[in-house]
Amino acid sequence: MEICNSAKFVLSVWILLNFSISVFAAPSNNTTKGRLNVCGYPGNNANSLTNFTGTWVNPGTVVTYACDAGYQMFAKSEHRVCQHDGAWSSEAPICAKSVSFGKKINCTTPNCGLTDPTSLITMVDDNDATCFNVKSQVPDATSNWRLDLLEEYEIRAFRFVLRGKAAQYVNPQIMLEIAERSARELKHTECTIRKESLPGQAEGFVMTILPNRPQWARYVNIAIKHKQIDEEISFCETQIFADNAPSTQQCFNPSTVVEDSTSTQSPERNTVINSGTCYVFNSKVEDEWSRKREECKTIFGGELVHDVTDDINQLLNGYALAKGSMTTYWMGGYVDKRPSTSAKGGYEYVPFWTSGNRINNKLLDVKQGHCLAFAAPKGIWMLFPCHYRTGSICQSEIKRCGSPELKEHVRMSPVWQNDIGVTIQHFCPDGYGLDGNEKRTCLKNGQWSGSPPICVNGGVESKFSWTTGSIIGVVAAVLLGLVLIVFVLVIILKKHPGFRHKISFYEDVSTEAGKKEKKRSSLNAATSSGAAQNYESLSSQEAQKTKS
């Protein structure tokens, strides 16, 4: 009976040990057996917003995603559903913006049949109906195209539109470059590819390539292989989408933009961005240089475009070509009379930017009272009398950031503030700990500082990870188990007859030894007492004899 009771006790301890390990070491989730749990915040990628039906923490609740203005959604569905296991269905959509519009694209092989380089702009004008025709001169020939985005982007999607009978056999090969000397092939195994037919009876297809993870690049090289001689393929559109690119709406304060955003003359539809700077083509009202400069200051909070580099000039020219612009635009340059630096002395007329820097362009015909203008579609600079009436290109800084990325369960405060300089604070629900940047700030380039934090289940601090928690849990559980095992062994041994006999024997021996020691102590005490009495008796007798 005692052995059975001990076995039951050991079994109970073993169950308790396993339970301890499962509690301390196993990853926790939102599901408890026999009970339906609620879903937390599903998270959203950058430049996207969420809208819930009813109370969003209940199973069956649907969340609908929408992209910020100027961004395109890439997802299987814009909806996600809170499931009974406490998880959300599918994945959060990606919202990205086209960064290839008007950018410089070249054919790097001799078989492109290229006569006018500006005709290639049809491949990056966001118009599927305008195409560039390529005809192969030899079988199995490859035509290579190189697109310069002018700055590095976090690319999330590629879109190609090709027409013609032979287009159905084409499978574009993509090479990505961050710098001209470092290239990496984007393999199709690393992507999700969707191939769709063109609307109507048109021959060709639309191919959308979604990399499984973001791809950083400035240069995109596209190779198209032809099957046979005289095979003609119409390359109609190349679009590159990035989620770290600001939208043109971020260039303006909502109070200053009164135009209909769908109008072809609206500022949002006539703006290009590079490195956090907005360039607004404003030709709706033509006026003289000084008034257009004042317009840039009062309406857009900037200046006429100035200190233009080769890359920026390429950007402006490509944009004007893609828009089909055939006019001139005032720039922030003017001719000023300054003391001559020559040995002859006197005065000379020198072109300056409004920033105060000198314009280094020897081709300009410098004359007094002239101001600088940009001539599209050639992209050349010219000097006109400052009272000449034309459009303008305004240069201004980004005014706000897009919607920040939020990981699952993470919330932020304040919610609707994203102006430059604003700082948001992240927090997690009860039972979760924040791991990462608690605060992020809207920077001047329209991006949020740092990276989005995550919520770690278990209410741990920010530097605590699940792996660390597992190790600590296992160690604690093992130590607890060892203590319990020692406790059980002591109880079993105490109940064992032989063990009890040994304990009794040791107790008896100890008792006898104690009795003997006590008896010895008593005898010693008695002996000492007797001796003391005899000494006192002898001392008394000797004292009496002395008196006699």
Salt bridges, closest charged atoms under 4 A:
GLU78 OE2 - HIS79 NE2 3.47
ASP128 OD2 - ARG159 NH2 2.86
ASP148 OD1 - ARG218 NE 2.84
GLU177 OE1 - ARG146 NH2 3.18
GLU180 OE1 - ARG146 NH2 3.97
GLU190 OE1 - ARG184 NH1 3.40
GLU231 OE1 - HIS226 ND1 3.51
ASP243 OD2 - ARG156 NH1 2.81
GLU259 OE2 - LYS284 NZ 3.14
ASP287 OD1 - ARG291 NH1 3.87
ASP287 OD1 - ARG389 NH1 3.40
GLU295 OE1 - LYS292 NZ 2.88
GLU303 OE2 - ARG293 NH2 2.68
ASP307 OD2 - HIS306 ND1 2.75
ASP311 OD2 - ARG218 NH2 3.67
ASP336 OD2 - ARG338 NE 2.63
ASP365 OD2 - LYS367 NZ 3.65
GLU405 OE2 - LYS407 NZ 2.95
GLU408 OE2 - HIS409 NE2 3.75
GLU517 OE1 - ARG520 NH1 2.86
